[in-house]
Amino acid sequence: MITSPSDWPLWRKVIFRFTAIYLGFYCINFFGFAQLPLINTVYGIYTAAEKAVIEWLNQYLFHIKDVLVPVAGSGDTSFGYAALCFHSLMALVGTALWSLLDRKRPSYETAYYWLIVGLRYYVSMVSFVYGIIKVYAQQMPFPNLSQFATPIGDLSPMRLAWFFIGYSQPYEVFSGVMECVAGALLIFRRTSTLGALVAAGVFLNVAMMNLAYNIPVKLFSMHLFVFSCILLLTDAQRLLRFFVLNQPTEPLPPAYAFSEKWMQTTRILLKVVFIGLFIVFPFYSSYQSSLHPFNDAPPKEVLTTGIFDVASFETSGRMATDSLRWKDVIFEKNNSGSIQTTDTLFRIRYGRAYFGYKLDSLHQTISFKKRSSDSANLFILQCTLPDTNTVILKGKVQNDSLKVVLKRKNKTFPLAKKPFDWMLETVP
């Protein structure tokens, strides 16, 4: 028995029905399920069917946009808002039908208990997914040379926030630890209220950052904050008495009593599986990735990292245009780099053109690509290194001849030094 049975007022039953249906539709779409064996197949079939229904409803009912942009990296796309409308519509329709078919039921104590348990584990799961990659400082990496060379005025608000967090590894790790603490506390019923308090604080901060810096995870982060508040509502009276009214509170109501031993065994087994899938395995995977970080894995052949000024730029055709001329070139550690140019042949981000490259020292060539992982080349140039501070590139770019002489620039960025002082006599 969970609590003493009592009749619920109509408004509470209606709110419960709506919340239960909405949470079911929303939580089943968590992207982490796509990584789980067996579950990923069912997840793929369901999401494909739901996508078709959402697109049909958008065409005839929602009218968010003529063509919906799918959720990929950004959760605040037109498809994301259409999905929000779909989940709300299903919850409204489902609530109406449920209320008609089950109008005589006095309460939903047992169903409410299990709904809260499921929501606890969902918020815990998400907390660990995002917290673990922050613990290893993998979500927001430290800015590279190209990013340091980008004027702050050229950055988007989101990128500025990303650099703000990624610049300080201790701050990012602290953020991740707090998310993991919230997730760990939510797993166990005795500490779930404290976990919900921590989660509400963590996700309120995340939601406010997403809103203030226009980070496209607003819908998801606000949902997580609301979910944390729903968990707190289960103890609202006890929290009010303890924190506000300064009155003694009652102990936590007894947990659900399993009538059979196999039920208790299954409960423990499911908790162990959850901890293994969403805590142990992600921690191990992130640890392995931290041993060979993306920016520190030395390729077999790579140009010396640094900033190079363009000492000479000789070309014909379209690249003779001043806006397309190369002003400087930066080579990074991981077979990538950037150029100060507006040439859309490359990936333009925040005023710089980004590229990947492959160096062939045997044939003295360098292959430029849009990304390091791409198999297709944009163009191939002859690459000569007269000395450690000079790079000469010659060849053709889209039928235009090109010769570039690069000279290393001994430039350092004070921000890259990461100073820390307990005592500062002047404002930096």
N, C-alpha and C positions, 0 to 999 in steps of 0.2 A: 504494500500500500504506500502511496506517495504522500498524499495529504488526505485529510478527512473530506469526503465528498460533499459538495454543496452545489446548489443550482447557480449557474452563471447567468448574469443578465444578458439580454439579447445582444446588446452592443458588443459585449466582450466575445460572445460566440462568433459574431460576424467578423470582428477584427481578427480573431484567431484563424478563421477559415481563409480569409484573404491573405494573411501573413504566411500561413503554411503553404498555400498554393504558389504565391509569389516566390518564396524562398526556394521551393522545389525547382521551379523553372530557372531561377537565376543561378543557383549554386551548381546545378548539373552542368553548366557551361564552363566550369573552371578549366582552364587550359592544361592544368597539371594532370588531369585524367587521361589526356592524350599520350602521356608518357608511360602509363601503366600497362603491363602485359594483360591480354584478354579484355580488360576494360576498354582499352583504346579502340578496339573494333566496334564495340557497342556505341562508344562515344562518337566515333566517326559517322556511324549510320544515323544516330540521333541528330547530331549537329547539321548534317547534310539535309535531313528532312526538315528540321526547324528553319534552316536558311531558306529553303524553297518556300515555306509557308510565310515567312517574314517578308520576302521579296514580293510575294503575291498580295499580301495585305497592304504593303506599302504602295503598290501600284493602284489599288482600288480604295484604300481607306486612309492610311497614314499620310501619304504624300510628303515624306521627309525630303527626298530628292528623287529626280527621275531615275538616276542610276546610283545605287547605294555603294559606297566605298566600304569594303570589308574591314573588319578589325584585324590589324596587323601592326604591332608596335604601338599604335594609338588605339585606345579603347573608346575615344570620344568621336568616332567617325559617324557618318550618317547611318551606317548599318547598326552601330552601337545604340543610337537613339531609336531606331526602328525596333530593335530588339527590346529596348526598355518599354516601348509602347505595346509590343506583343506580350511581354510578360505581365504588364499591368492589365491588358485586356483579358488574358487568360485567367488572371486572378479574379477579376470582376465577374466574368461569366461563370467560372468555377464556384465562386462564393454564392452566386445566385442559385445555381443548381444544387449545391450542397445544402444551402439553407432550406430549400424546398423539400429535398429528399430526407433530410435528417433534422427536421425542425423540433422534434420531440425530445432529442437528447438533452439531458439537463446540464452537462458540462463535458469538457475534454481534458480532464486532469492528466490521464495517462498519455494521450497524444501530445499534450503540451509539454510534458516532461521529456518525451523523446525528441520533440522538435528542438527544444533547448539543447539537448545533448548533441544532436546533429549539428546545430549551429555553432556550438562550442568547438567541435572538432573541425568544422570548416574554417572558422576564424583562426584556430590554432594552426591548421595546415598552411593557410596563406601567410601567416606570420612567420613560419619557419621557411617557406619558399623564398620570401624576400629578405628575411633576416639573415639567413645563412650566407647568401652571396654578399651581403654587406659586411658580415663578420670577417670574410676573407678579402674585403675591399675590391670586389669584382663587379659590382653593379655600376659604380661611378669611378672609373679609373683616374689616376693622376694625369693631368693635362700633358700632352706631348709638345714637342717644339713647335709644330704647326699651329697648335691652339694657343700657345704663348705668344706667337707672332701675330695672331689675329687681333685687331683693335677691338676693345671691349664694346664699342658702339656698333660693331657689325654682328655681334652675337644675338641670338634670340633669347628671350627671357628664360626659356627652358634650359638652353645650353649654359647660360650664366649660372643657373641654380645647380646644374650638373657639375660644373667646374668648382663651384663653391663647396659642395660636399666632397667631391673627389680630391680636391686639393689637400684636405686634411684627412689622412688615413685614420687617426685616432677618433675623429668625429664620426666618420662613416662606420667604423667598427662599433662605436658606442651605440649608434642608431640601430645597427643590426643586433647587438646584444639585447637591447630593450625589446625588439620585436620577438626575439627568441625567448626571452623571459616571459613575455605575454603568452606566447604559444605554449610554453611548458606549463605555466600555471593553469591554463585552460584545459589541459588534458585531465587533470585530477579534480574531482568534484569539490573536495574540501577547499581547494585554492582557486576555484573557478571565478568567484566574485572578485578576488584580488586581480586575477588575470584579466577579467573584463575591464576593471578600472585601468590597468596598465595599457591594455589594447585600445581603449577609448582615447586615452591621452596620446598614444603613439599615432593612431590613425587620424585623429583630429589634426595633429601637426602635419602629417603627410597630406591630408586633404587641403589644408590651408596653403601649403606650399604649392600644390598642384593648381589651386585656384589663383594664387597670387602671381605665380610665374608662368601661367598658361601651359602647364605640363599636361599632355593629353591622356591623363589617367584620372580625370576628375570623377567620372561616374563610379569607377571601381572603388576609389579611395573613400568617397562619400558613403557608398554602400557598406564598406567595412566599418566605418565609424558608426553608422546607424545600427549595424548588426551588433557591435559591441555594446551600444546603448540598450538594445533589446535584451541582451544577456544581463545587463544591470537591472533591468526592470523586474526580473524575477526576485531580486532582493531589494526592491525599491523601499519597501516599508522598513526593513531592518536597517538599511543604510540611512534613511531619514531619521530614525530614532537615535542611531549611534552618532552620526556626524552633525546633525542639526538640532535635534531636540534634547540631546544629552540625556537620553533615557536608556535603561538596560534593554537589550535585545534578546530575542529568543534564539536558541541554537538552530543550526541549519536543519530543515525537515529531513526525516530519514530518507535514504535512497530507495530506489525501486527494489523491491524484494523479489529475487528470482526463486521460483518455486521448485525448479529442478537443478540438480548439480551440473548437468551438461550446459545449461544456460549460463551459469556462472563461469564455467570453463571457457565457453565461447566468448563471453565478454572479455575475459583476460586475454584470450588469443587474439581477438580483434584489436585490442589496445596494443599488444606487442607488434602486430603486423603494421599498424598505423605508425608506431614509433620507428620501426625499421624502414618503412617506405618514405616517410616524410621528415625524418630526423637523421637517422644513422646514415642512410644511403646518400642524401644530399650533402651532409657534412663530409663524408668520405670523398664524394665526387668533387666538391669544391676544394677540398684539401689537395687532391691530386692535381687539379688545375692550378692551384697556387704554387705547386712545385715547378711548373713550367708556364709562367704567365705569358700572355700573348706578346707583350712588349719586350720581354726579356729572353725569348727563345731565339738564339742566334741562328739565322739561316746559313746555308752552306756558303753562299756568296752574297755579299752585301757591300754597298758603298759606305764609306765612313760617315757616321751620323753627324749632322751639322747643318748650319745655314750657309748657303752659297749665294753671293751676289752675282748678277749677270754682268760680267765685264765686257762681253761682246755678244751681240745678237744679230746675226745676218740671215735674212730670209727673203723670199719672194712670194708673191701672191697674197692670200688673205691674212697671213700672220704678220704682214708688214704693218697692219693696222695697229695704232698705238695701244688700244685697249686689249689687244690679243698678245702683245709682246710680253715676254717673261721679264719680271722685275727681280725676282729672287727665287731660288729653289731650295727646299728643305728635304733632306733625306732622313727618314726615321730608322729605328732599329729593326723593324719588322717588314722589310721589303715594301715599304710604302713611303709616301712623301706628299708634298704639296708645292704648288707654284703660285706666285702672286700674278694672276692673270684672270681674265674673264672668259677665256676660251671654253665654250660649252662642250668641246670634245672630251673634256675631263668632267669629273663630278664637282660641281661648284657648291661650296658650303661656306657661308659666312665670309665671302669675299676672296676665298682661296680655291684653287683648283686641285683636287686630291687625285692621287693616282697610286697604283701598285706597280711594281717593276720586278723584272727578273734579270739578273746580271750573269752574263756568260763571259768569263774572263779568258777562256780558251780562244773564242772567236772575237773577243773584244767588242761585244754588243750588249745593249741594254734594251729590253722589251718593256714598253710602257703599256699598262692595262688600266681599266677603270678601277678595279679592285685587285688585291694581291691574289685572291682565290680564283679570279677569272682565268679561263683557258684561252680566250681570244685576246689577241694583242690589238692595241690601238695603232701602234707603229713601232718600228725597231730602228734604233740609231747606233752608229758606231760610237764606242766609248773609249776614250784615251785618258790615261792618268799620268801626265808628265811628272807630277810630284804629289805629295800628300795633300796639298792645298788647292790643286787645280783639277778640274774635270772638263774635258772637251767632248762635246756631242755633235755628231754630223750625220746627215741622212735626209730622208724625205718624210714629210708629214702631210698626208693627203695630197700627194703630188707637188707639194711646195718644198723647195730645198731649204735646209735649215742647218746653221752652224752656231753653236752656243758655247761660249767659254765661261766657265763658272769658277769663281774664286772664293775660297773659304772665308767666312766672316767671323771674326772672333767676338761674337756677341753673347752676352749672358743676360739672363733675366733675373733680377733680384727676387721676384716672387718664387722662382724655382728653388731657391736656397732653403726655403721652409725654416726661417729663424724662429726661435722660441726663447723668451726671456722672462723670468719671474719679475725682474725689476726693469722698468722702462722709464727713464727720466724725461723723455720727450715723446710726443705723439708721433708715430712713424708716418 
